[in-house]
Amino acid sequence: MSFYGPFISRRLGWSLGLDLLPVVKTCTFDCIYCELGCTPESGYCSINHRVEVDQESMERIDYRITTIHKSKIPVKSITLSGNGEPTLVSNIGDVIDLIQKIKKDYDSKIPVTVFTNASTIHIPEVQNALAKVDTIIAKLDTTEQDLFEKINKPHNSVPTIDQIIGNLKDFKKNHPNTELIIQTMLISGRLKNFEEEHIYGLVESYEKIKPDKIFIYTIARPTAVEKVWKVRLEKLEEIRDIMIQKNNKDIFDLHGKIDVFGPSSEL
């Protein structure tokens, strides 16, 4: 377990990162664009795999989060992310409860944010934990199973991409007070996921899920495998405009919901 920051996040601003996972990257995905590198065999795991934050680490979390509130550092988010998939932590709900209690003690409005690849969001214990946070930022890079397997390289226990979309839809419907942001990483090079048919599929999925916001972004750091390239900011903005045009406003209005983050906006 470790902290990083506070640092400037291109999506969240001044953020304190909290990594609950072991030193070895632990994830149900092995995304080709991951800035952490390839997921090692020892860390590439089932959606049912769990690790635990021990009592000593819980005490460190208590001290660090309390210090942040006492010092009134202008943090915009306390972010659970880091070295893999944070929902693989068995007691993540206890961690979130602790952070929210400290927030309440200091009458703090700093949101608690969890980054997730959404592979576990259908599991009741994970849903119960995530329902306690302020914001969930969930990955959705493509709606095509073949491309999903090539880009995200999910463990064989991971639901299909159609099931993940359905699970995200159900989560938002059942937990309307939890902000749900879908983040879509667009890449070029050995694979592309921003051609017209890809965009149309993504728009359909956004309409089904009805998230509060969508982040369209691209690579900002070295990737796990070679020949995976960023998409220019101008192209991302063009894609955003096409998505809005393709959107069926009778179902879900994308206008004003899509934020674009190009590679130059990363610090």
Backbone bond lengths (Angstrom), bond angles and torsions (degrees), N, CA, C in turn:
res aa  C-N    CA-C-N  psi(-1)  N-CA   C-N-CA  omega(-1)  CA-C   N-CA-C  phi
1 M - - - 1.456 - - 1.521 109.14 -
2 S 1.335 117.23 136.79 1.458 120.09 -178.72 1.527 110.61 -153.45
3 F 1.325 114.94 161.85 1.458 122.36 173.78 1.513 109.34 -108.78
4 Y 1.307 117.07 153.89 1.453 121.03 170.14 1.522 108.73 -141.95
5 G 1.335 114.31 134.24 1.450 119.92 -176.84 1.524 111.51 97.37
6 P 1.353 114.86 -162.95 1.453 126.73 9.50 1.533 112.97 -60.60
7 F 1.344 115.05 145.09 1.440 122.75 -179.44 1.526 108.45 -141.67
8 I 1.335 115.91 165.88 1.458 120.60 178.57 1.526 109.24 -86.84
9 S 1.327 116.37 114.98 1.459 122.84 174.27 1.521 108.70 -95.46
10 R 1.324 117.30 135.56 1.470 118.99 -178.72 1.528 111.26 -67.04
11 R 1.328 117.60 -20.05 1.457 119.39 -179.64 1.525 113.23 -100.51
12 L 1.342 117.77 -29.60 1.466 120.32 -172.02 1.523 114.46 -116.67
13 G 1.329 117.47 -8.59 1.456 118.87 -175.65 1.528 111.16 81.64
14 W 1.347 116.27 -147.25 1.474 121.89 -176.15 1.527 109.42 -69.45
15 S 1.341 116.82 108.73 1.467 121.42 -168.85 1.523 111.96 -127.46
16 L 1.336 115.37 141.24 1.465 121.55 170.66 1.524 107.75 -100.40
17 G 1.327 116.51 117.02 1.456 121.05 -179.24 1.516 112.16 -89.84
18 L 1.323 115.59 140.82 1.463 122.16 177.79 1.523 108.14 -128.70
19 D 1.328 115.55 113.34 1.457 122.13 -179.67 1.527 108.34 -103.00
20 L 1.317 116.79 110.90 1.463 122.21 -176.17 1.518 113.07 -88.66
21 L 1.326 117.12 -4.87 1.461 121.28 -170.16 1.528 112.62 -92.94
22 P 1.331 116.61 165.57 1.474 120.63 177.85 1.526 111.70 -65.21
23 V 1.334 115.65 172.46 1.463 121.28 179.25 1.529 110.40 -61.04
24 V 1.328 117.03 -38.03 1.466 121.18 177.77 1.523 108.65 -75.32
25 K 1.327 116.51 127.84 1.462 120.73 177.57 1.526 109.96 -52.47
26 T 1.331 115.52 128.99 1.462 121.70 -175.94 1.520 108.39 -126.50
27 C 1.334 116.82 112.21 1.461 119.11 -172.11 1.526 111.54 -155.94
28 T 1.322 115.11 154.64 1.466 121.78 175.20 1.524 111.27 -89.96
29 F 1.333 116.56 -3.84 1.463 122.97 177.51 1.529 109.02 -119.22
30 D 1.316 115.32 162.22 1.465 122.36 172.24 1.526 107.40 -136.57
31 C 1.334 115.98 61.18 1.470 121.99 -172.08 1.526 111.49 -59.09
32 I 1.314 115.44 137.61 1.467 119.80 -176.99 1.523 111.87 -69.16
33 Y 1.329 117.93 -19.47 1.466 120.86 -178.06 1.528 112.88 -99.66
34 C 1.319 118.73 2.17 1.466 121.21 -172.20 1.527 112.05 -59.98
35 E 1.327 116.28 129.11 1.462 122.01 179.65 1.522 112.15 -71.86
36 L 1.347 116.90 -14.40 1.466 121.01 178.45 1.525 112.24 -85.45
37 G 1.336 116.07 -3.16 1.454 120.08 -176.58 1.515 111.35 91.03
38 C 1.313 115.71 -177.53 1.467 120.36 -179.83 1.531 110.59 -67.24
39 T 1.324 115.89 147.28 1.462 120.38 175.81 1.525 108.75 -73.24
40 P 1.336 118.62 120.84 1.464 119.94 -179.01 1.523 111.07 -67.26
41 E 1.307 115.95 156.43 1.464 120.72 -179.49 1.520 111.59 -54.70
42 S 1.332 116.95 -38.36 1.460 120.58 -177.89 1.530 112.48 -69.63
43 G 1.317 117.10 -19.75 1.456 120.22 -177.95 1.516 114.37 -109.22
44 Y 1.330 116.85 -7.34 1.468 122.26 -179.73 1.516 107.42 -81.73
45 C 1.332 117.34 110.56 1.462 118.12 -163.36 1.526 113.87 -136.70
46 S 1.317 113.55 167.82 1.455 123.59 177.54 1.526 110.70 -68.84
47 I 1.327 116.38 157.78 1.463 120.73 174.97 1.528 111.67 -65.58
48 N 1.314 117.28 -14.87 1.467 121.66 179.83 1.528 113.21 -95.89
49 H 1.326 117.02 -2.61 1.467 121.03 177.17 1.535 108.93 -68.36
50 R 1.317 117.76 142.05 1.455 121.10 179.08 1.529 111.35 -137.81
51 V 1.323 115.19 142.59 1.457 122.89 170.36 1.527 106.79 -121.45
52 E 1.318 117.03 160.67 1.464 120.04 -174.64 1.518 111.33 -124.37
53 V 1.316 115.97 140.25 1.461 122.15 172.06 1.525 107.40 -84.57
54 D 1.336 117.19 120.60 1.462 119.80 -175.28 1.533 111.57 -79.61
55 Q 1.334 115.95 173.90 1.460 121.23 -174.53 1.531 111.67 -63.76
56 E 1.316 116.95 -39.62 1.467 120.02 179.11 1.522 110.55 -60.18
57 S 1.337 116.52 -42.20 1.462 120.80 178.93 1.528 110.83 -66.60
58 M 1.336 116.99 -37.38 1.462 120.49 177.03 1.531 110.38 -61.03
59 E 1.323 116.25 -38.92 1.460 119.87 178.65 1.524 111.07 -67.23
60 R 1.331 116.76 -36.79 1.474 120.43 176.51 1.521 110.76 -65.28
61 I 1.323 116.13 -39.20 1.462 120.25 177.77 1.525 110.12 -63.05
62 D 1.316 115.75 -45.77 1.472 121.33 178.72 1.529 109.84 -55.90
63 Y 1.324 116.94 -49.11 1.469 121.76 -177.64 1.526 111.28 -63.15
64 R 1.331 116.51 -45.96 1.481 119.91 -175.08 1.524 111.60 -68.63
65 I 1.316 117.51 -44.34 1.461 120.20 -178.70 1.527 110.07 -68.63
66 T 1.334 116.83 -38.76 1.462 120.32 176.47 1.518 110.67 -61.85
67 T 1.330 117.22 -42.56 1.469 121.93 178.96 1.523 111.36 -60.73
68 I 1.322 116.02 -41.24 1.472 120.61 178.88 1.530 109.89 -59.14
69 H 1.325 116.57 -43.88 1.457 120.00 -178.23 1.529 111.96 -72.93
70 K 1.319 116.66 -37.98 1.466 119.44 178.46 1.526 111.50 -64.17
71 S 1.318 116.11 -41.07 1.463 120.98 -176.09 1.524 112.96 -79.95
72 K 1.338 115.86 -11.19 1.467 121.71 179.48 1.529 112.57 56.66
73 I 1.318 115.27 36.49 1.465 120.33 173.30 1.527 108.04 -62.94
74 P 1.332 119.25 133.92 1.469 121.64 -173.74 1.532 113.25 -74.90
75 V 1.323 115.70 62.84 1.469 121.03 179.94 1.529 109.65 -80.44
76 K 1.322 116.09 135.39 1.467 121.80 -179.15 1.525 112.68 -96.01
77 S 1.333 116.83 -14.21 1.465 120.25 179.14 1.518 110.36 -161.01
78 I 1.340 116.31 140.47 1.462 122.51 165.93 1.515 104.74 -101.31
79 T 1.325 116.00 113.49 1.455 121.11 -163.50 1.520 112.36 -115.49
80 L 1.328 116.68 120.92 1.462 122.12 175.50 1.519 107.84 -92.75
81 S 1.318 113.89 110.59 1.467 120.57 -177.75 1.512 107.03 -155.84
82 G 1.332 116.98 -142.06 1.459 119.60 170.59 1.502 115.83 106.98
83 N 1.340 115.73 -128.66 1.463 122.65 -163.93 1.533 112.57 -87.32
84 G 1.340 116.74 50.71 1.451 120.05 179.41 1.517 111.91 131.22
85 E 1.338 116.67 -144.77 1.464 123.12 -174.91 1.531 110.31 -101.32
86 P 1.351 118.35 108.20 1.468 120.80 -173.52 1.517 114.78 -65.46
87 T 1.340 118.92 -22.39 1.464 119.56 -179.24 1.521 112.48 -74.79
88 L 1.326 117.69 -0.44 1.461 120.93 173.03 1.527 111.43 -80.45
89 V 1.327 117.07 -4.10 1.466 121.60 176.67 1.525 108.60 -80.46
90 S 1.318 116.70 121.74 1.470 121.05 -173.35 1.520 112.77 -64.19
91 N 1.337 117.23 -33.93 1.461 120.67 -177.66 1.531 111.94 -110.49
92 I 1.317 116.03 34.33 1.469 119.66 177.97 1.524 110.64 -61.33
93 G 1.337 116.71 -31.35 1.463 119.92 177.37 1.526 112.02 -62.19
94 D 1.339 116.50 -38.06 1.472 120.49 178.15 1.528 110.71 -67.15
95 V 1.344 115.81 -38.06 1.466 120.36 177.77 1.525 109.94 -62.87
96 I 1.324 116.01 -45.33 1.461 120.79 -179.69 1.529 110.33 -64.61
97 D 1.333 117.14 -41.64 1.468 120.69 177.09 1.526 110.96 -57.98
98 L 1.332 116.84 -43.70 1.459 121.52 -179.52 1.533 110.81 -62.31
99 I 1.330 116.38 -46.78 1.468 120.38 -179.16 1.528 110.66 -63.58
100 Q 1.329 116.79 -42.20 1.455 120.06 -179.78 1.535 111.49 -67.20
101 K 1.346 116.88 -34.31 1.467 120.03 177.27 1.532 110.77 -64.66
102 I 1.330 116.01 -43.32 1.468 119.68 178.67 1.528 110.01 -63.41
103 K 1.323 116.36 -41.65 1.463 120.27 176.30 1.532 110.80 -56.17
104 K 1.324 115.46 -45.93 1.467 120.40 -178.62 1.525 110.60 -64.25
105 D 1.340 116.72 -40.71 1.465 121.26 -179.86 1.526 111.41 -59.64
106 Y 1.331 116.47 -34.36 1.465 121.36 -177.55 1.522 112.40 -104.17
107 D 1.340 116.08 11.34 1.466 121.25 -179.81 1.531 110.50 50.34
108 S 1.322 114.90 46.58 1.461 121.87 -174.03 1.521 111.71 -92.25
109 K 1.328 115.15 144.61 1.467 121.45 176.77 1.531 112.21 -106.17
110 I 1.331 116.82 8.21 1.469 119.63 -179.49 1.531 109.08 -65.05
111 P 1.320 118.44 120.77 1.466 119.49 -178.36 1.525 112.61 -72.68
112 V 1.318 115.69 148.27 1.464 121.91 172.21 1.529 106.96 -98.30
113 T 1.328 115.18 125.08 1.462 121.70 -174.94 1.515 110.33 -119.95
114 V 1.326 116.84 138.67 1.463 121.40 174.76 1.530 109.21 -121.53
115 F 1.326 115.45 127.17 1.460 121.19 170.30 1.532 107.98 -89.42
116 T 1.325 116.91 132.49 1.464 120.11 179.46 1.511 110.76 -144.45
117 N 1.325 116.15 151.35 1.473 119.21 174.42 1.528 111.50 -86.80
118 A 1.327 117.12 1.18 1.478 124.70 174.00 1.525 113.85 70.79
119 S 1.318 117.66 8.61 1.475 119.50 -178.72 1.521 112.39 -71.33
120 T 1.342 117.31 -20.81 1.466 121.46 -176.13 1.527 113.10 -113.10
121 I 1.319 117.57 5.16 1.463 120.35 -168.48 1.533 113.24 -67.62
122 H 1.331 116.79 -14.11 1.467 120.88 178.23 1.530 112.86 -85.28
123 I 1.331 117.46 -11.05 1.464 121.58 -177.08 1.533 108.90 -78.44
124 P 1.339 118.70 126.11 1.474 121.06 -173.48 1.518 114.40 -51.98
125 E 1.334 118.79 -44.45 1.469 120.36 -177.03 1.530 110.74 -65.49
126 V 1.324 116.76 -33.75 1.465 121.01 177.59 1.527 109.50 -71.13
127 Q 1.325 116.84 -44.84 1.465 120.40 177.40 1.514 111.51 -56.84
128 N 1.317 116.54 -44.91 1.465 120.73 -179.06 1.525 111.53 -61.22
129 A 1.337 116.07 -39.11 1.466 120.09 179.02 1.526 111.06 -69.86
130 L 1.327 116.82 -46.60 1.465 120.57 -176.46 1.523 112.25 -67.84
131 A 1.316 117.02 -26.65 1.468 120.51 178.52 1.527 111.60 -65.11
132 K 1.343 117.38 -15.05 1.468 121.57 -177.64 1.526 112.90 -89.44
133 V 1.325 118.13 -10.82 1.458 120.30 -177.35 1.526 110.08 -89.96
134 D 1.323 115.15 169.73 1.467 119.87 179.53 1.524 111.67 -85.18
135 T 1.335 115.42 -39.09 1.464 120.00 -175.37 1.517 110.78 -140.01
136 I 1.326 116.09 135.95 1.461 122.64 171.82 1.522 107.36 -114.88
137 I 1.330 115.95 130.70 1.462 120.61 174.68 1.521 106.63 -113.71
138 A 1.332 116.04 108.40 1.464 122.55 -171.73 1.528 111.38 -109.75
139 K 1.318 115.50 138.88 1.457 122.86 -178.21 1.527 111.62 -77.43
140 L 1.349 116.06 135.93 1.458 122.37 169.02 1.522 106.99 -153.88
141 D 1.327 116.69 98.33 1.457 121.57 -173.65 1.520 113.57 -95.73
142 T 1.321 116.92 -20.27 1.461 121.26 -178.41 1.520 108.69 -161.45
143 T 1.326 115.78 160.80 1.463 120.40 175.98 1.524 111.33 -110.77
144 E 1.322 117.22 4.69 1.463 121.95 -177.81 1.528 109.35 -102.45
145 Q 1.318 116.89 125.89 1.462 121.08 -174.89 1.524 112.05 -59.20
146 D 1.325 116.91 -43.51 1.466 120.50 -178.72 1.521 110.92 -61.46
147 L 1.321 116.91 -44.48 1.459 120.94 -179.86 1.534 110.81 -71.22
148 F 1.311 116.95 -36.17 1.462 122.51 174.69 1.530 110.35 -55.92
149 E 1.314 116.67 -46.12 1.457 121.19 -179.20 1.531 112.13 -67.67
150 K 1.314 117.18 -30.80 1.467 120.69 -179.30 1.520 112.33 -81.70
151 I 1.320 117.44 -37.56 1.467 121.13 -177.19 1.526 111.81 -84.83
152 N 1.326 116.68 -50.83 1.466 121.05 -174.98 1.524 113.66 -93.14
153 K 1.335 117.20 -19.09 1.463 122.81 177.20 1.530 111.75 46.26
154 P 1.338 116.59 61.91 1.469 120.39 -176.76 1.522 113.11 -70.69
155 H 1.319 115.63 149.41 1.467 121.89 172.02 1.525 108.32 -60.01
156 N 1.332 117.31 152.09 1.467 119.86 -175.29 1.526 113.95 -66.83
157 S 1.326 117.36 -8.54 1.468 121.14 176.29 1.533 112.26 -86.39
158 V 1.323 116.48 -12.03 1.463 121.13 -175.71 1.529 110.29 -72.16
159 P 1.338 118.32 137.33 1.465 120.19 176.29 1.532 111.77 -58.89
160 T 1.319 116.61 163.44 1.459 120.46 175.62 1.526 109.22 -66.39
161 I 1.325 115.98 164.66 1.459 118.93 -179.41 1.528 110.91 -64.97
162 D 1.326 117.75 -34.16 1.470 119.93 176.31 1.524 110.93 -63.94
163 Q 1.330 116.21 -39.41 1.468 119.87 178.08 1.522 111.05 -66.81
164 I 1.336 117.16 -39.87 1.463 120.59 178.95 1.528 110.28 -62.67
165 I 1.321 117.12 -42.50 1.466 120.88 177.16 1.529 109.89 -60.18
166 G 1.333 116.47 -44.63 1.459 120.72 177.44 1.516 112.19 -62.83
167 N 1.337 116.42 -38.48 1.467 120.47 179.53 1.529 111.53 -66.73
168 L 1.326 116.50 -38.68 1.463 120.68 176.97 1.533 110.60 -66.05
169 K 1.318 115.34 -41.20 1.463 120.14 176.54 1.528 110.76 -58.94
170 D 1.330 116.19 -46.93 1.463 120.82 -179.20 1.529 111.35 -64.25
171 F 1.339 115.63 -40.53 1.468 118.27 -179.66 1.522 110.80 -60.94
172 K 1.330 116.24 -47.30 1.465 119.75 -178.21 1.523 111.03 -64.14
173 K 1.315 116.28 -38.58 1.469 120.22 178.98 1.525 111.00 -64.62
174 N 1.332 116.69 -40.51 1.464 121.41 -175.90 1.524 113.18 -82.53
175 H 1.346 116.46 -19.99 1.471 120.65 -177.52 1.530 109.73 -131.93
176 P 1.310 117.69 65.96 1.469 121.38 -174.21 1.526 113.87 -64.97
177 N 1.324 118.08 -21.41 1.459 120.42 -177.36 1.526 113.35 -85.00
178 T 1.327 116.93 -9.60 1.465 121.06 175.66 1.524 108.58 -91.64
179 E 1.319 116.47 121.06 1.466 119.46 179.82 1.531 109.43 -65.27
180 L 1.319 116.08 127.81 1.458 121.49 178.03 1.524 108.87 -115.46
181 I 1.316 115.29 119.65 1.464 121.89 176.21 1.523 108.11 -112.71
182 I 1.312 116.79 129.47 1.459 121.19 173.44 1.517 108.23 -95.54
183 Q 1.331 117.01 127.47 1.465 119.92 176.45 1.527 109.25 -111.08
184 T 1.318 114.76 129.91 1.459 121.87 -177.68 1.521 109.37 -118.91
185 M 1.315 116.53 115.41 1.455 123.00 177.30 1.523 108.72 -87.18
186 L 1.330 117.42 119.77 1.457 121.92 177.46 1.526 109.02 -103.62
187 I 1.326 114.92 132.65 1.460 120.69 -175.97 1.520 110.90 -131.05
188 S 1.326 113.85 161.03 1.457 121.48 174.41 1.521 107.41 -128.42
189 G 1.339 116.03 -174.80 1.460 119.40 179.80 1.510 112.08 98.42
190 R 1.326 116.78 -127.91 1.463 120.79 -175.86 1.528 111.99 -63.96
191 L 1.333 116.63 -26.51 1.464 122.14 175.18 1.519 108.92 -137.37
192 K 1.335 116.05 149.06 1.459 121.87 174.86 1.516 108.76 -126.44
193 N 1.325 115.57 144.00 1.464 119.24 177.00 1.528 111.46 -132.79
194 F 1.367 115.59 31.50 1.465 118.26 -178.76 1.531 112.88 -133.09
195 E 1.336 116.97 21.61 1.462 119.38 173.28 1.534 108.58 -72.57
196 E 1.335 116.25 171.37 1.460 120.39 -173.44 1.526 112.60 -56.06
197 E 1.349 116.77 -43.38 1.467 118.76 -178.55 1.531 111.57 -67.00
198 H 1.347 116.15 -31.43 1.458 119.62 177.33 1.533 110.71 -68.13
199 I 1.327 115.28 -44.18 1.461 120.75 -179.42 1.525 110.61 -61.62
200 Y 1.324 116.22 -44.23 1.464 120.54 -179.64 1.537 110.18 -60.84
201 G 1.333 116.97 -43.67 1.456 120.72 179.06 1.517 112.12 -63.46
202 L 1.326 117.02 -40.53 1.462 120.50 178.92 1.524 110.87 -64.62
203 V 1.329 116.88 -42.91 1.464 120.23 178.74 1.527 110.49 -60.25
204 E 1.323 117.07 -43.00 1.471 120.64 177.24 1.526 111.13 -59.27
205 S 1.331 115.92 -41.36 1.474 119.25 -179.03 1.520 110.93 -68.64
206 Y 1.339 117.55 -39.76 1.463 119.95 177.41 1.538 110.37 -60.78
207 E 1.325 115.50 -40.95 1.468 119.89 179.84 1.528 111.09 -63.18
208 K 1.333 116.88 -36.37 1.465 120.77 179.12 1.525 111.31 -70.41
209 I 1.327 115.87 -45.35 1.464 120.66 -174.41 1.533 111.66 -74.60
210 K 1.329 116.15 -37.91 1.462 123.19 -176.17 1.537 112.16 57.41
211 P 1.334 116.98 56.09 1.469 119.51 178.26 1.525 110.63 -70.17
212 D 1.318 115.67 165.44 1.461 120.30 177.46 1.519 111.61 -74.51
213 K 1.328 115.44 -29.09 1.457 119.70 -178.72 1.531 109.01 -157.48
214 I 1.334 115.42 161.19 1.460 121.69 178.32 1.521 108.20 -129.66
215 F 1.329 116.93 133.30 1.457 122.42 173.96 1.530 108.29 -107.47
216 I 1.312 116.55 119.09 1.463 121.74 172.00 1.523 106.46 -103.04
217 Y 1.312 117.45 119.64 1.459 119.56 -176.64 1.526 110.47 -143.32
218 T 1.328 115.69 178.80 1.459 119.93 -178.09 1.526 109.55 -145.60
219 I 1.302 115.15 -177.18 1.466 122.14 -174.79 1.527 111.28 -65.53
220 A 1.325 115.76 137.72 1.457 121.30 176.78 1.527 112.00 -124.78
221 R 1.345 116.84 -12.49 1.469 121.10 -176.69 1.517 109.64 -136.53
222 P 1.342 118.21 169.94 1.470 120.78 177.43 1.522 111.86 -55.36
223 T 1.321 116.04 145.94 1.469 121.68 -173.77 1.528 112.18 -102.75
224 A 1.344 114.71 167.55 1.462 120.40 -177.36 1.526 112.23 -65.36
225 V 1.339 116.85 -36.64 1.462 120.98 179.41 1.519 109.50 -124.16
226 E 1.327 116.02 162.59 1.462 121.21 -176.97 1.525 111.59 -77.68
227 K 1.336 114.24 161.29 1.468 123.07 175.44 1.527 112.51 61.45
228 V 1.325 115.05 35.77 1.455 121.36 168.67 1.526 105.03 -114.31
229 W 1.325 115.56 116.61 1.464 120.20 -168.65 1.522 112.68 -118.00
230 K 1.312 113.87 157.54 1.467 120.76 178.05 1.529 110.90 -73.52
231 V 1.319 114.36 163.94 1.455 122.53 173.24 1.523 107.47 -109.16
232 R 1.328 116.75 133.68 1.464 120.95 -177.95 1.533 111.49 -58.85
233 L 1.316 116.27 146.86 1.457 121.44 178.77 1.526 111.16 -56.01
234 E 1.331 117.02 -41.99 1.458 120.59 -179.62 1.528 110.80 -60.39
235 K 1.335 116.74 -37.44 1.463 120.76 178.82 1.529 109.97 -69.77
236 L 1.327 117.30 -40.64 1.462 120.45 177.99 1.534 110.53 -59.73
237 E 1.321 116.11 -42.35 1.459 120.00 179.53 1.526 111.08 -65.50
238 E 1.326 116.18 -37.60 1.467 120.93 176.58 1.534 110.26 -64.03
239 I 1.327 116.62 -42.66 1.468 121.14 179.17 1.527 110.38 -63.35
240 R 1.339 116.33 -42.84 1.465 119.68 176.65 1.532 111.21 -56.18
241 D 1.335 116.45 -45.09 1.462 120.50 -178.94 1.524 111.03 -64.93
242 I 1.340 116.88 -38.54 1.465 120.51 177.81 1.522 110.26 -65.39
243 M 1.332 116.92 -41.43 1.465 120.90 178.19 1.525 111.24 -58.93
244 I 1.319 116.14 -43.88 1.463 120.44 -179.77 1.523 110.15 -64.11
245 Q 1.334 116.85 -40.28 1.466 121.11 178.98 1.521 112.06 -65.17
246 K 1.339 116.26 -37.05 1.466 120.67 -178.08 1.526 112.68 -78.09
247 N 1.320 115.88 -17.73 1.462 120.87 -174.91 1.524 112.06 -66.11
248 N 1.338 116.08 136.77 1.457 122.75 174.57 1.519 108.11 -85.73
249 K 1.311 116.99 100.54 1.465 120.51 -173.01 1.516 112.96 -67.13
250 D 1.334 117.00 -16.73 1.465 118.77 175.62 1.522 111.08 -68.99
251 I 1.354 116.28 -21.88 1.459 121.53 -178.86 1.529 111.03 -98.87
252 F 1.325 115.68 -49.24 1.468 119.75 -172.61 1.521 108.60 -162.97
253 D 1.301 117.40 119.94 1.456 121.48 -176.44 1.530 110.40 -89.43
254 L 1.338 116.66 114.46 1.465 120.99 -179.28 1.525 112.40 -81.65
255 H 1.321 117.45 -14.54 1.459 120.06 -176.51 1.530 110.63 -59.52
256 G 1.317 115.88 124.77 1.457 120.93 -179.62 1.515 114.69 84.05
257 K 1.342 117.37 -3.68 1.466 120.81 -177.84 1.523 113.00 -100.00
258 I 1.335 117.86 -15.25 1.457 120.61 -174.67 1.525 110.59 -101.23
259 D 1.323 116.71 120.25 1.461 122.57 172.46 1.526 108.59 -104.09
260 V 1.311 116.13 137.64 1.464 122.21 -178.09 1.522 109.66 -110.94
261 F 1.336 116.41 133.67 1.456 121.49 179.44 1.526 108.81 -128.09
262 G 1.316 115.67 109.50 1.452 120.65 178.93 1.509 111.62 -85.43
263 P 1.330 117.64 170.81 1.463 121.31 -176.97 1.515 113.50 -64.00
264 S 1.346 116.96 -28.67 1.464 120.02 -177.96 1.517 112.94 -74.53
265 S 1.357 117.65 -12.61 1.456 120.48 -177.02 1.530 112.15 -89.89
266 E 1.341 116.33 0.00 1.466 120.25 178.51 1.520 109.84 -87.90
267 L 1.323 117.96 135.30 1.466 121.53 176.07 1.532 109.42 -104.61
